[in-house]
């Protein structure tokens, strides 16, 4: 019996990878059909090998993941919906305040309690406390202290009304077409925006070193009226996580807005802006942020495996 030696040449799989616009990210490995097999008999074509990344399930009513390097969204959910943004407002308050180049070591007093003109809000700062403008800004951004934001607004040239006017002017200059501000804290539900507009605001705020520093500080202590030390913590627990590389962060909450979170972060050395609005449940926004991180990391792992194949 004669022995026949058959040589089978298998083509190398070509990689086709794409990121889906909405709910699913898929990686596809496909045979290059242009290559021929020198056999006297036909080989049945192989089916493409498909590896899918699990669909991203975000529970927040509004979500947007924006790739700063590629200048495009990786995921979008109700990103054009206009809605209250709560204390995310304070990022614009901070930018306008810093644009005025006021002395940051100047002392500013916490004066009359005008929070009741909007709604009652908890605050650990007491009327009569005097802190530097820098300390008040840190507390407003890191701990979302409303009285700190109001004291800063009153110290702005022309007062609170002038600051709010400057906030709206800056929003317009940034191309935030669906954003309106009526006061500097975010307690007023008439302070509204969209996830798309907030990407622009977060991107602009990330160029202010103090905003980046203060929003990612884990804690800060000040001296109270009785001389005792008062310690304030960051309202975003993710800034204390070693697994996160966060460049800017801000949380927010009022009943009309739900729980909100915006961040500028590096995930797998990729700069992204994450916007989560109208989250319900105590940890939904944090859970969504972690789900987004795992989703992106898994997609990166599959992409790396594909490139090595």
Order of alpha helices (4+ residues) and beta strands (2+ residues): beta-beta-beta-beta-beta-beta-alpha-beta-beta-alpha-alpha-alpha-beta-alpha-alpha-beta-beta-beta-beta-beta-alpha
